Structures are given as C-alpha cells and as structure tokens.
Amino acid sequence: MKKNLTCPLCKGQFSVYANPLPTADILVYEPSLGVVIIERKNPPLGFALPGGFVDEGEWLEHAALREAMEETSLEVVLTGILGVYSRPDRDPRCHTLTTVFTARAIAPSALRASDDAKSAFWADPAQPPAPMCFDHGRMLQDFADHLAGKRPIGALSSEWLATPEGRENLARLELLNAKA
C-alpha cells in the first residue's frame, strides 16, 4: 500500500510504502528431546517457536541466533532453512514474513525462558501443545515431513557463512556433528 505525503519543510511530494516486516523464527531440534517451544508472555498468547523481528541492519541469521538466546537462554548453531512463510494474515498484529531456521543447541540442558517467553520446554514435533500461534503449527508439520524424508532443508546463505559469525557457526556445527 502506498501513501503519498508532503514534506512539511520543503513541500516536496514523496511516497511511503507499508511493507511487510521481516521476522526470523528458529526451530531448535535435538533428536532425543524434540523441538523447543515457548509459551508467549505477550499477545497473541499461546505457544510458538522462538523468534521475533529483525532489527534494522541485522542479518536474518543473527536475528535467529539472538532470538533463540533471548527467549530460551540457548546458544545454538544454525543447520539450515526450513522455509519462508509469507501468508499476509499469518500474524494478527501486522503483515510479516518469516524465515524459519533449523538449529541445534550447544547445551540443551541450559533451556530457560526469558525475555518474551513465559516458559520454554522441549516437545515432540508431531504433538505440539495447543494453541500454536501464527502459522507455527504448519512449520512443525513441515519439519515432521522433513524428519519423514518428505521435505528437504534448505542451505544457509553462503554470504552469511563467509562472515566471522557464520564461520564460527560452521565450526560449532562440525563439533556437534562429531559428538553425534
């Protein structure tokens, strides 16, 4: 949606666009524990994957890592991209589009709710609690399809993986995989 405005100083005309807001969600999975679910502290209330809005100037990947730490106290490593979810009515607050990252926890026992999360816990991805907020139930179904071999996980951005944070993520992922 476009809105035409006039500058009060120079009287010049300019347009402002109401664009969707980017968010990053993170699906933290440990085979022996399940997926991390949070109970939201703020409306819309219910259960969700950790996630939130991307700050201006922030990489999507960093937003996912930050939101995981802020809401769950977990330090995680990104493993891939589950998908991009952009249905215009997916968030009742405003039009958002989200990239859902998959991840592993470095220390799964460190899971603790904080920030916008009232509680945080491990759950079976095939039996999520209700009500799930937004389209997070769909995301969990898509992840269950991945676990069943019906859906691939996308690769992380090579551009981000070339940053110091991305290289550190890869090194940590290699360590986690070596332990498995």
GUVEX-385818 format. One record per residue (C-alpha): residue in three letters; x, y, z. Coordinates in pm, 1 decimal. Each point is the difference from the previous one (the first is absolute). Example, Ala and Ser with C-alpha at 12.3 -4.5 7.8 and 13.67 -1.06 7.14 Angstrom:
# GUVEX-385818
<site><r>ala</r><x>1230.0</x><y>-450.0</y><z>780.0</z></site>
<site><r>ser</r><x>137.0</x><y>344.0</y><z>-66.0</z></site>
***
This chain:
# GUVEX-385818
<site><r>met</r><x>0.0</x><y>0.0</y><z>0.0</z></site>
<site><r>lys</r><x>135.4</x><y>338.3</y><z>-100.0</z></site>
<site><r>lys</r><x>-66.9</x><y>325.8</y><z>181.0</z></site>
<site><r>asn</r><x>93.4</x><y>335.6</y><z>-158.0</z></site>
<site><r>leu</r><x>123.8</x><y>260.7</y><z>246.3</z></site>
<site><r>thr</r><x>130.0</x><y>355.7</y><z>-12.6</z></site>
<site><r>cys</r><x>317.0</x><y>103.6</y><z>181.9</z></site>
<site><r>pro</r><x>-89.5</x><y>275.8</y><z>251.4</z></site>
<site><r>leu</r><x>339.6</x><y>167.7</y><z>-52.4</z></site>
<site><r>cys</r><x>54.9</x><y>2.2</y><z>-377.3</z></site>
<site><r>lys</r><x>-358.9</x><y>-76.0</y><z>-112.2</z></site>
<site><r>gly</r><x>135.2</x><y>-275.3</y><z>-228.8</z></site>
<site><r>gln</r><x>-216.1</x><y>-304.1</y><z>-69.5</z></site>
<site><r>phe</r><x>118.5</x><y>-348.1</y><z>99.3</z></site>
<site><r>ser</r><x>-149.3</x><y>-344.9</y><z>34.3</z></site>
<site><r>val</r><x>4.0</x><y>-227.5</y><z>302.8</z></site>
<site><r>tyr</r><x>-67.8</x><y>-370.4</y><z>-43.3</z></site>
<site><r>ala</r><x>-152.0</x><y>-228.2</y><z>262.9</z></site>
<site><r>asn</r><x>222.2</x><y>-304.7</y><z>-45.5</z></site>
<site><r>pro</r><x>-3.3</x><y>-333.3</y><z>182.9</z></site>
<site><r>leu</r><x>234.1</x><y>-21.1</y><z>298.3</z></site>
<site><r>pro</r><x>271.9</x><y>-267.8</y><z>-4.8</z></site>
<site><r>thr</r><x>22.9</x><y>-248.2</y><z>284.8</z></site>
<site><r>ala</r><x>222.7</x><y>-296.4</y><z>75.8</z></site>
<site><r>asp</r><x>-127.9</x><y>-314.2</y><z>170.6</z></site>
<site><r>ile</r><x>218.3</x><y>-283.8</y><z>118.9</z></site>
<site><r>leu</r><x>-83.1</x><y>-366.7</y><z>28.1</z></site>
<site><r>val</r><x>249.5</x><y>-145.7</y><z>248.2</z></site>
<site><r>tyr</r><x>1.0</x><y>-378.3</y><z>-26.4</z></site>
<site><r>glu</r><x>176.6</x><y>-268.2</y><z>199.7</z></site>
<site><r>pro</r><x>-92.1</x><y>-356.4</y><z>-103.2</z></site>
<site><r>ser</r><x>-19.7</x><y>-126.0</y><z>359.7</z></site>
<site><r>leu</r><x>-197.5</x><y>301.7</y><z>130.0</z></site>
<site><r>gly</r><x>-213.2</x><y>132.9</y><z>-284.8</z></site>
<site><r>val</r><x>-47.9</x><y>366.2</y><z>-91.5</z></site>
<site><r>val</r><x>10.1</x><y>309.9</y><z>217.5</z></site>
<site><r>ile</r><x>-340.1</x><y>159.6</y><z>54.5</z></site>
<site><r>ile</r><x>-60.7</x><y>321.9</y><z>189.9</z></site>
<site><r>glu</r><x>-315.4</x><y>123.0</y><z>164.7</z></site>
<site><r>arg</r><x>-40.5</x><y>365.3</y><z>-95.5</z></site>
<site><r>lys</r><x>-9.7</x><y>258.0</y><z>278.1</z></site>
<site><r>asn</r><x>-158.3</x><y>269.1</y><z>-220.8</z></site>
<site><r>pro</r><x>-298.3</x><y>-3.2</y><z>-238.5</z></site>
<site><r>pro</r><x>-73.3</x><y>-185.3</y><z>-208.5</z></site>
<site><r>leu</r><x>16.0</x><y>-256.0</y><z>279.9</z></site>
<site><r>gly</r><x>65.0</x><y>-367.2</y><z>-59.7</z></site>
<site><r>phe</r><x>290.9</x><y>-221.1</y><z>-100.1</z></site>
<site><r>ala</r><x>255.9</x><y>71.5</y><z>-269.3</z></site>
<site><r>leu</r><x>347.2</x><y>-64.8</y><z>-128.2</z></site>
<site><r>pro</r><x>255.3</x><y>251.4</y><z>127.8</z></site>
<site><r>gly</r><x>31.1</x><y>297.2</y><z>-230.9</z></site>
<site><r>gly</r><x>-63.0</x><y>365.0</y><z>-55.9</z></site>
<site><r>phe</r><x>53.8</x><y>309.7</y><z>-206.8</z></site>
<site><r>val</r><x>323.4</x><y>68.4</y><z>-183.9</z></site>
<site><r>asp</r><x>171.9</x><y>318.6</y><z>117.0</z></site>
<site><r>glu</r><x>100.6</x><y>255.3</y><z>-260.7</z></site>
<site><r>gly</r><x>348.6</x><y>-79.4</y><z>-128.1</z></site>
<site><r>glu</r><x>-10.9</x><y>-356.4</y><z>138.7</z></site>
<site><r>trp</r><x>50.4</x><y>-319.9</y><z>-200.1</z></site>
<site><r>leu</r><x>-298.6</x><y>-238.0</y><z>9.9</z></site>
<site><r>glu</r><x>233.6</x><y>-270.3</y><z>128.5</z></site>
<site><r>his</r><x>119.5</x><y>217.9</y><z>287.0</z></site>
<site><r>ala</r><x>-359.8</x><y>86.2</y><z>88.7</z></site>
<site><r>ala</r><x>-76.8</x><y>-372.9</y><z>28.8</z></site>
<site><r>leu</r><x>302.7</x><y>-58.7</y><z>224.6</z></site>
<site><r>arg</r><x>-85.5</x><y>307.4</y><z>211.1</z></site>
<site><r>glu</r><x>-365.7</x><y>-97.2</y><z>40.8</z></site>
<site><r>ala</r><x>94.5</x><y>-355.0</y><z>102.3</z></site>
<site><r>met</r><x>229.4</x><y>137.7</y><z>271.2</z></site>
<site><r>glu</r><x>-244.9</x><y>270.0</y><z>113.3</z></site>
<site><r>glu</r><x>-303.6</x><y>-227.4</y><z>28.7</z></site>
<site><r>thr</r><x>153.3</x><y>-335.6</y><z>95.7</z></site>
<site><r>ser</r><x>348.7</x><y>74.2</y><z>142.9</z></site>
<site><r>leu</r><x>133.0</x><y>-250.4</y><z>-255.0</z></site>
<site><r>glu</r><x>312.2</x><y>51.8</y><z>-203.4</z></site>
<site><r>val</r><x>-76.5</x><y>-172.1</y><z>-328.8</z></site>
<site><r>val</r><x>159.8</x><y>-74.8</y><z>-335.2</z></site>
<site><r>leu</r><x>-199.2</x><y>41.0</y><z>-317.3</z></site>
<site><r>thr</r><x>-33.3</x><y>-310.9</y><z>-214.9</z></site>
<site><r>gly</r><x>-221.4</x><y>115.9</y><z>-286.1</z></site>
<site><r>ile</r><x>-316.2</x><y>173.5</y><z>-113.0</z></site>
<site><r>leu</r><x>-336.8</x><y>-170.8</y><z>39.9</z></site>
<site><r>gly</r><x>-175.5</x><y>256.1</y><z>-217.4</z></site>
<site><r>val</r><x>-138.0</x><y>348.4</y><z>-48.3</z></site>
<site><r>tyr</r><x>-356.9</x><y>59.3</y><z>117.0</z></site>
<site><r>ser</r><x>-170.7</x><y>307.0</y><z>-140.8</z></site>
<site><r>arg</r><x>-377.5</x><y>-42.2</y><z>14.7</z></site>
<site><r>pro</r><x>-121.2</x><y>361.2</y><z>53.4</z></site>
<site><r>asp</r><x>-224.3</x><y>-89.7</y><z>296.0</z></site>
<site><r>arg</r><x>253.7</x><y>-224.9</y><z>178.6</z></site>
<site><r>asp</r><x>43.0</x><y>253.1</y><z>284.4</z></site>
<site><r>pro</r><x>-307.9</x><y>178.5</y><z>140.0</z></site>
<site><r>arg</r><x>209.2</x><y>304.8</y><z>98.4</z></site>
<site><r>cys</r><x>131.3</x><y>94.3</y><z>-344.2</z></site>
<site><r>his</r><x>114.7</x><y>-142.7</y><z>-333.4</z></site>
<site><r>thr</r><x>321.8</x><y>-193.8</y><z>61.7</z></site>
<site><r>leu</r><x>207.3</x><y>-245.6</y><z>-195.1</z></site>
<site><r>thr</r><x>230.8</x><y>-238.4</y><z>177.1</z></site>
<site><r>thr</r><x>296.2</x><y>-215.5</y><z>-79.3</z></site>
<site><r>val</r><x>5.9</x><y>-312.5</y><z>217.2</z></site>
<site><r>phe</r><x>346.4</x><y>-127.8</y><z>85.4</z></site>
<site><r>thr</r><x>74.8</x><y>-345.9</y><z>134.5</z></site>
<site><r>ala</r><x>256.7</x><y>-28.5</y><z>276.9</z></site>
<site><r>arg</r><x>166.1</x><y>-218.0</y><z>262.4</z></site>
<site><r>ala</r><x>65.0</x><y>102.9</y><z>360.7</z></site>
<site><r>ile</r><x>357.5</x><y>5.8</y><z>126.4</z></site>
<site><r>ala</r><x>-114.2</x><y>-78.9</y><z>356.5</z></site>
<site><r>pro</r><x>-363.3</x><y>-121.8</y><z>-13.9</z></site>
<site><r>ser</r><x>-28.8</x><y>-12.7</y><z>380.1</z></site>
<site><r>ala</r><x>45.9</x><y>380.3</y><z>13.7</z></site>
<site><r>leu</r><x>-357.7</x><y>52.8</y><z>-126.1</z></site>
<site><r>arg</r><x>-161.6</x><y>277.7</y><z>208.4</z></site>
<site><r>ala</r><x>-275.8</x><y>244.2</y><z>-90.9</z></site>
<site><r>ser</r><x>85.6</x><y>368.5</y><z>-2.8</z></site>
<site><r>asp</r><x>-89.9</x><y>327.4</y><z>-173.8</z></site>
<site><r>asp</r><x>-331.8</x><y>-47.3</y><z>-187.8</z></site>
<site><r>ala</r><x>-36.5</x><y>-366.3</y><z>100.4</z></site>
<site><r>lys</r><x>-210.5</x><y>-96.2</y><z>302.0</z></site>
<site><r>ser</r><x>127.0</x><y>-358.6</y><z>-19.0</z></site>
<site><r>ala</r><x>224.1</x><y>-208.5</y><z>-224.0</z></site>
<site><r>phe</r><x>7.8</x><y>-377.5</y><z>-34.9</z></site>
<site><r>trp</r><x>83.7</x><y>-290.6</y><z>-229.1</z></site>
<site><r>ala</r><x>-294.7</x><y>-157.6</y><z>-183.1</z></site>
<site><r>asp</r><x>-69.7</x><y>-272.8</y><z>-252.4</z></site>
<site><r>pro</r><x>-23.6</x><y>178.4</y><z>-337.6</z></site>
<site><r>ala</r><x>-283.1</x><y>-235.8</y><z>-101.8</z></site>
<site><r>gln</r><x>-206.9</x><y>89.9</y><z>309.6</z></site>
<site><r>pro</r><x>37.1</x><y>374.0</y><z>63.7</z></site>
<site><r>pro</r><x>-191.0</x><y>167.9</y><z>281.1</z></site>
<site><r>ala</r><x>-308.6</x><y>204.1</y><z>-81.1</z></site>
<site><r>pro</r><x>-66.7</x><y>266.7</y><z>-91.1</z></site>
<site><r>met</r><x>295.7</x><y>61.2</y><z>-230.4</z></site>
<site><r>cys</r><x>30.4</x><y>366.6</y><z>-100.8</z></site>
<site><r>phe</r><x>31.3</x><y>134.5</y><z>-350.2</z></site>
<site><r>asp</r><x>75.9</x><y>-278.2</y><z>-251.2</z></site>
<site><r>his</r><x>244.8</x><y>-181.1</y><z>226.7</z></site>
<site><r>gly</r><x>-210.4</x><y>-316.9</y><z>-4.9</z></site>
<site><r>arg</r><x>51.8</x><y>-7.0</y><z>-378.4</z></site>
<site><r>met</r><x>374.6</x><y>44.9</y><z>52.4</z></site>
<site><r>leu</r><x>6.7</x><y>-296.3</y><z>238.6</z></site>
<site><r>gln</r><x>-191.8</x><y>-209.2</y><z>-254.5</z></site>
<site><r>asp</r><x>250.7</x><y>98.6</y><z>-266.1</z></site>
<site><r>phe</r><x>283.1</x><y>-101.8</y><z>233.1</z></site>
<site><r>ala</r><x>-171.9</x><y>-332.7</y><z>74.1</z></site>
<site><r>asp</r><x>-14.6</x><y>-50.0</y><z>-377.8</z></site>
<site><r>his</r><x>374.6</x><y>66.1</y><z>-11.6</z></site>
<site><r>leu</r><x>63.0</x><y>-259.6</y><z>272.2</z></site>
<site><r>ala</r><x>-207.8</x><y>-247.7</y><z>-202.9</z></site>
<site><r>gly</r><x>214.8</x><y>66.4</y><z>-307.9</z></site>
<site><r>lys</r><x>-275.1</x><y>187.5</y><z>-185.6</z></site>
<site><r>arg</r><x>146.2</x><y>352.3</y><z>9.9</z></site>
<site><r>pro</r><x>355.8</x><y>127.3</y><z>-35.3</z></site>
<site><r>ile</r><x>163.7</x><y>262.5</y><z>219.3</z></site>
<site><r>gly</r><x>148.6</x><y>292.9</y><z>-191.4</z></site>
<site><r>ala</r><x>359.8</x><y>112.6</y><z>23.3</z></site>
<site><r>leu</r><x>114.9</x><y>299.3</y><z>200.0</z></site>
<site><r>ser</r><x>114.5</x><y>306.4</y><z>-192.9</z></site>
<site><r>ser</r><x>358.0</x><y>-33.2</y><z>-123.5</z></site>
<site><r>glu</r><x>32.8</x><y>375.1</y><z>47.5</z></site>
<site><r>trp</r><x>-80.2</x><y>-28.1</y><z>372.7</z></site>
<site><r>leu</r><x>214.4</x><y>-313.6</y><z>39.0</z></site>
<site><r>ala</r><x>296.0</x><y>207.9</y><z>-125.3</z></site>
<site><r>thr</r><x>-35.7</x><y>245.7</y><z>291.6</z></site>
<site><r>pro</r><x>186.9</x><y>-57.3</y><z>328.1</z></site>
<site><r>glu</r><x>-330.0</x><y>-95.5</y><z>168.3</z></site>
<site><r>gly</r><x>-83.3</x><y>-240.8</y><z>-283.1</z></site>
<site><r>arg</r><x>343.4</x><y>-164.2</y><z>10.2</z></site>
<site><r>glu</r><x>-31.6</x><y>-41.8</y><z>377.7</z></site>
<site><r>asn</r><x>-344.7</x><y>-155.0</y><z>-53.9</z></site>
<site><r>leu</r><x>147.6</x><y>-253.3</y><z>-245.6</z></site>
<site><r>ala</r><x>282.2</x><y>-89.9</y><z>239.9</z></site>
<site><r>arg</r><x>-247.5</x><y>-55.9</y><z>284.2</z></site>
<site><r>leu</r><x>-223.9</x><y>-207.4</y><z>-225.5</z></site>
<site><r>glu</r><x>295.1</x><y>-221.3</y><z>-92.7</z></site>
<site><r>leu</r><x>71.2</x><y>-53.3</y><z>372.3</z></site>
<site><r>leu</r><x>-363.4</x><y>-91.4</y><z>69.7</z></site>
<site><r>asn</r><x>-6.2</x><y>-239.9</y><z>-293.7</z></site>
<site><r>ala</r><x>324.7</x><y>-161.5</y><z>117.1</z></site>
<site><r>lys</r><x>-162.0</x><y>-71.5</y><z>340.1</z></site>
<site><r>ala</r><x>-301.6</x><y>-168.2</y><z>-162.6</z></site>
***
